[in-house]
Amino acid sequence: MSADEGDGSADDRAAAEGGPTVRRLADWDRKTLRSLADEHGTPLYVFDPARVRENCRRLENAFPDAEIQYAAKAHTARETLQTAHDEGLAIECASAGEVRRALRAGIPGQHVTYTAVNPPAADLDYVVDAWREHPDLTITAGAADTIDRLEERGFDGRLRLRINPGVGAGHHEKVVTGGHPKFGAGLDRAPDLAARIAESFAFAGIHAHAGSGISGDDLEDHRELVRRMGDLARDLESSGIPVETVDVGGGFGVPYREDAPALNLDAVADATREALGQIEGQLAIEPGRYVVADAGVLLTRVNTVKEAPEMVVGGVDAGMTTLLRPAMYDAYHAVRNLEQGASDRDAVGVTIAGPVCETADLLCENRPLPRPARGDLLAVGNAGAYGYEMASTYNSRPRPAEVTLAGETLRRAETLADVSRLDAPEPTTPRSHEDQP
Ligand SMILES: *Cc1c(COP(=O)(O)O)cnc(C)c1O
């Protein structure tokens, strides 16, 4: 069928198939980003829900038989949750706050999962209350204690068992969860706990999550985790415990470096199916980063340029309080100067530094970039995942706004008044120095 034969344009069809495997920083339209920065100020997160849609579709094409849950903590804007759900994904939540967001976004309880990691009492109280109204929601627990605490609250609904598979993976030691005793019940304890859940709750299967950043290189770790989960599922089945779902977690990587290849989703899917083997239940995955990373960029403006002997330091209005990943994980994010003609300037070693008095407050260090000038607008790539979500008000700095490519506000900018809004009220009579002891 040709492009003008009635089922939409070639672009529409490409979008239905999931669009390009990756959206690079250079693919974002420079003029649009500049006008958004002019209109909304900087720092500013720009997010494109259309790209979320494409990423969901590629996942569904690669994993047609799996239950796909979007790990909401990567980007919790209502529009993101709704877009992912529209595309057929369920929503995996890491806290009471995320469960609340998902339910308020209209996601039906049967498509909401709460993964409890050392859950605070208030989280369990909230989620068990929510379950009374949405009895189809699923809770995932990874410790006998958590199961006790749910039972004490009267919960007897859908409960999934988190397993510590003994293998982990990730782009940085701080995101490897799979082997750490903090997460999940050991494989040796799993049969007893599963039997207990099957007796007192609706056993909703098993779950494991290796960590973040599966790439072509560590597919072996992923394979090993999936293999162990498949074996466990078969063991449980043969002891008479049906396993509805085998959830092998998220962690699908994205190329942060401009020259890194896109993740080969089909290869991951093939490896997953092969390692899983025959199971009675359904495979589930929980990607977060993969769904939203390349759907967002951060815009920031240069305010100070300093020629240091060994590099040029470009001071900008975004920093570790806006985008924490470089400071926390030594993460690499592509940086692009959006000014007209910037690429004609000489390239120098540039360090992009934020306004916080911490050495870690750098978005990049000694990176070859066009010599920055005061007022330049810079874009930071792959900021859609764990960007806005990890922003803080450290240094009493308001968090930035986040808008869509079309200019709609997803979250307004905080003001200085917002930053101190939780402080105790000011005393009604001002105190002078003399009053103090
Ligand atoms: C964070 C998390 C995910 C998503 O990880 P990504 O690296 O963003 O894909 C999935 N499952 C669990 C339990 C998580 O904690």
The ligand as a Gaussian input file, in Angstrom:
#p B3LYP/6-31G(d) Opt

LIG

0 1
 C       13.751000       1.006000      39.125000
 C       13.071000      -0.282000      38.894000
 C       12.727000      -0.676000      37.596000
 C       13.078000       0.121000      36.378000
 O       14.440000       0.220000      36.147000
 P       14.941000       0.905000      34.800000
 O       16.419000       0.812000      34.846000
 O       14.495000       2.314000      34.829000
 O       14.349000       0.143000      33.675000
 C       11.994000      -1.840000      37.460000
 N       11.668000      -2.596000      38.527000
 C       12.010000      -2.258000      39.780000
 C       11.598000      -3.120000      40.907000
 C       12.730000      -1.082000      40.000000
 O       13.064000      -0.758000      41.247000

